[in-house]
Amino acid sequence: MISLVNQELQVAGKIDYDNAEQYYQQGLALIQKQPLPVVVNLSQLQQGSTLALAVLVRWLRQTPQAQGLQFKAVPEKMMKIIQACHLQDDLQII
């Protein structure tokens, strides 16, 4: 699911309605233990859905000024959702 590798939060698998809250809670616990900003690597995420994006945005809102996360290897489908929602200026994508 979520692991900390080389000071990056690695998100793996598929976020769906059955496990979204578990992903959120597990990720939030790891984020709160790390110095900010935290790099969130999405290269192992199976599907870049609106639900997955919602989990990422919820994490971001728990950081000071909603600026504590940087997103890496964002899936193409998720990038299209981000652009359609005009969130590209709100998310730090590296």
WOJO-V122933 format. One record per run of one state. SS is the DSSP state (alpha for helix, beta for strand, coil for the rest). FROM is the first residue (numbers start at 0). LEN is the number of residues. If there is no record, write none. Layout:
ss->SS from->FROM len->LEN
ss->SS from->FROM len->LEN
This chain:
ss->coil from->0 len->1
ss->beta from->1 len->4
ss->coil from->5 len->2
ss->beta from->7 len->6
ss->coil from->13 len->6
ss->alpha from->19 len->13
ss->coil from->32 len->5
ss->beta from->37 len->8
ss->coil from->45 len->4
ss->alpha from->49 len->12
ss->coil from->61 len->2
ss->alpha from->63 len->3
ss->coil from->66 len->2
ss->beta from->68 len->4
ss->coil from->72 len->3
ss->alpha from->75 len->9
ss->coil from->84 len->7
ss->beta from->91 len->2
ss->coil from->93 len->1
